[in-house]
Amino acid sequence: MEYPDSNPDIGEASELLLQMNLAKRDIGIAYDGLSAFVAHLMEKNKTKDLSLGLGAQIERKVAFDRKGWRHKDLALDVAHRLSQSAVDMDTGEVVLSQEELVVKLLDYLQPSYWRVGELNKIGLNADNYCETGEAKVSLIVRKGENQ
């Protein structure tokens, strides 16, 4: 953090940035390899979550690469389900306005992706609205206290 105060020239600072970028890349490669290995061990041991010292955790998640979404079809089906849920079954009263229904759509959609877990909650399978690729395993590492 004190490096900028040493008044380096642009050539020296650029070389240092290059070296740090290469080190970051190498650490990323090593991290990805170790992460894949730990994910394999977790699968082999049928472990979804690991609790580590000081409250740290490692969670194994599996997700599919989804592309080729049929956004309009899915949006229409979500809108239909939301419209159904906006009616009080006992009284027949519509309890949500059109504007509220549109805003409620954001519970199931983010600007760059559909929220698969939320779609499942209303009985829609995201895989029916896109091309599904190979499963991708990722680990989520959460820091514990004082880390």
C-alpha positions in Angstrom: 0.0 0.0 0.0 3.0 2.3 0.5 4.4 1.6 -3.0 2.7 4.6 -4.7 4.4 6.9 -2.1 7.8 5.7 -3.4 7.1 7.7 -6.6 7.9 4.9 -9.1 8.1 5.7 -12.8 5.5 4.2 -15.1 7.8 1.5 -16.5 8.6 0.2 -13.0 5.0 0.3 -11.9 3.9 -1.4 -15.1 6.4 -4.2 -14.7 5.2 -4.7 -11.1 1.6 -4.8 -12.2 2.6 -7.4 -14.8 4.3 -9.6 -12.2 1.4 -9.3 -9.9 -1.0 -10.2 -12.7 1.0 -13.3 -13.5 1.1 -14.3 -9.8 -2.6 -13.8 -9.5 -3.1 -16.0 -12.6 -0.9 -18.7 -11.2 -2.6 -18.6 -7.8 -6.0 -18.8 -9.6 -4.8 -21.9 -11.5 -3.6 -23.5 -8.3 -6.8 -22.6 -6.5 -9.0 -23.9 -9.3 -7.1 -27.2 -9.3 -7.3 -27.6 -5.5 -11.0 -26.6 -5.5 -11.7 -29.3 -8.1 -9.9 -31.8 -6.0 -11.7 -30.9 -2.8 -15.0 -30.9 -4.7 -14.2 -34.4 -5.9 -13.3 -35.5 -2.3 -16.6 -34.0 -1.1 -18.6 -35.9 -3.7 -16.7 -39.1 -3.0 -17.5 -38.7 0.7 -21.1 -37.6 0.0 -20.5 -34.3 1.7 -22.3 -31.1 0.8 -21.1 -28.8 3.5 -17.9 -28.8 5.6 -17.5 -26.8 8.8 -14.0 -25.6 9.5 -12.4 -23.7 12.4 -13.6 -20.3 13.5 -17.0 -20.8 11.7 -15.6 -21.0 8.2 -17.5 -23.3 5.8 -17.1 -24.9 2.4 -20.3 -25.6 0.5 -20.4 -27.9 -2.6 -23.0 -26.7 -5.2 -23.9 -28.2 -8.5 -25.4 -26.0 -11.2 -26.0 -26.5 -14.9 -24.9 -24.1 -17.6 -28.1 -22.8 -19.1 -28.3 -20.9 -22.4 -30.7 -20.5 -25.3 -33.5 -19.3 -22.9 -37.0 -18.9 -24.3 -37.5 -15.8 -22.1 -40.9 -14.8 -23.5 -42.4 -18.3 -23.0 -41.1 -18.5 -19.5 -42.2 -14.9 -18.7 -45.7 -15.7 -19.9 -45.9 -18.8 -17.7 -44.5 -17.0 -14.7 -47.0 -14.1 -15.3 -49.9 -16.7 -15.5 -48.8 -18.3 -12.2 -48.5 -14.9 -10.6 -52.0 -13.9 -11.9 -53.4 -17.0 -10.4 -51.7 -16.3 -7.0 -53.0 -12.7 -7.0 -56.6 -13.9 -6.5 -58.0 -14.6 -3.1 -59.5 -18.1 -3.5 -62.1 -17.5 -0.8 -63.5 -14.1 -2.0 -62.4 -14.1 -5.6 -60.9 -10.6 -5.0 -57.8 -9.6 -7.0 -55.3 -8.7 -4.3 -52.4 -7.4 -6.5 -52.5 -4.7 -9.2 -51.0 -5.2 -12.6 -48.1 -3.0 -11.6 -47.5 -5.1 -8.4 -47.6 -8.3 -10.5 -44.9 -6.9 -12.9 -42.7 -6.0 -9.9 -43.3 -9.4 -8.4 -41.9 -10.9 -11.6 -38.5 -9.6 -10.4 -38.7 -12.2 -7.6 -38.1 -14.8 -10.3 -35.9 -12.9 -12.7 -32.7 -10.9 -12.5 -31.6 -8.7 -15.4 -29.0 -11.3 -16.6 -30.5 -14.6 -15.5 -33.6 -16.4 -14.3 -33.7 -17.4 -10.6 -34.0 -21.2 -10.9 -34.8 -21.8 -7.2 -37.6 -19.3 -7.2 -39.0 -20.8 -10.4 -39.0 -24.2 -8.8 -41.1 -22.8 -5.9 -43.9 -22.0 -8.3 -43.6 -25.3 -10.1 -41.7 -24.2 -13.2 -38.6 -26.2 -14.3 -36.1 -23.8 -15.9 -34.7 -26.6 -18.0 -37.9 -26.6 -20.0 -37.1 -23.0 -21.2 -33.4 -23.3 -22.2 -30.7 -25.6 -23.5 -29.0 -27.3 -20.5 -25.3 -28.0 -20.7 -23.0 -30.0 -18.5 -23.3 -29.7 -14.8 -20.7 -27.3 -13.3 -19.5 -27.9 -9.7 -18.4 -24.9 -7.7 -17.4 -24.4 -4.1 -18.4 -21.5 -1.9 -15.8 -20.7 0.7 -17.1 -18.6 3.6 -14.7 -17.0 6.0 -15.3 -17.6 9.6 -15.0 -15.2 12.5 -11.8 -13.1 12.7 -10.5 -14.2 9.3 
